[in-house]
Amino acid sequence: MNNAYKQCLGEVLAERRRAAKINKRQLSMMVGISRLTIRKIENGDTNPSIDVLLRMTQGMGVPFADIVAECESRLRALPEDSLDEPYVLTP
């Protein structure tokens, strides 16, 4: 996963978590993922597995596909030269 996508994914997950009024501690306890891991994911500092992402989105009551679609939309809106690595968007 490239850096732009990791950053976007983390931002969207954090926004959705806050919108659901769930703090990192609560999410951690609900889905069995450490707060440190959640922080790293939300900051774009780690490459999370699909399993971890699914557990997080299910814990927040947000479809995983919605998170991916939001990232795709945001990345499409960026000028291509602003991305640190080439990123191929799905059609």
N, C-alpha and C positions, 0 to 999 in steps of 0.2 A: 504494500500500500504506500503510495507516495505521500510526501509530507503535506501537500495541500489538502489531500483527501483526509488524512489523519486529523489535521487541524480542524477542518470543516466538520467532520464527524464528531469530534469532541465538543465543538461549540454547539452543534445541534442537540447532542445528548444533554449537555448542561442546561441549555435553554428549556428543553422538554422536562427535565427533572425539576427545575425550579418552577415551571408552569404547573406541574403536578403537586407542588408544595411538599416535595420530598427532599430531605437533606441527604448528604452523602452517607452519613451514619445509618439512617433509616434504610436507604437503598442497599447498603452493604449488608445489613442484617436480613433484609427481605430476600436477597438473591445469592447470598454466600460468596460475595466478592469483597475483598478488603477495600477500605476507604482509600488506601494508597493507590491501589489499582484503578479505582474510579477516578481519582484525581489525575493520575497519569493519562488515562484515556481522555478525560475532558480537556486536558491541556495539550493533547496531541503528541504526548511524549512516548507513547507505546503503540505497538501494533496489535490490537486486540483480536482474539479469535472470534469466529462467528458464534460459537457457543456463549462466550462472555457477552457479546453484543445482544444476542437473543435474550439472555437472562436479564440484562439491564432493561431492554425495551419492554419485555413482558412485566417486569417489576413496576415499571412506570405506567403500564397500560397503554403503550404506544406501539402501533404496528412497526416492525422493523423496516418494512418497505417504505413507510413514510419518512423515516430517517434518511434512508438511501436517496429517495426522491428529492428531499430537501437539499442534500449535499450536491446532487447532480445539478439541480437548478441554480444553486449558488455558484458552483464552479463554472457553469456555462456563462454566467453573467460577468465573470472576471475577464479582463483583457489577457490574451494568451501569454504576453510577455511578462505578466505579473506572477506566473507560476514558476516555482523553483525547479521543476522537472516537467518534462512532457507528460501530459495526462490525456488519455484517450477516453472521451465521454461515450457512453452508450448511445446508440441512435434513438 
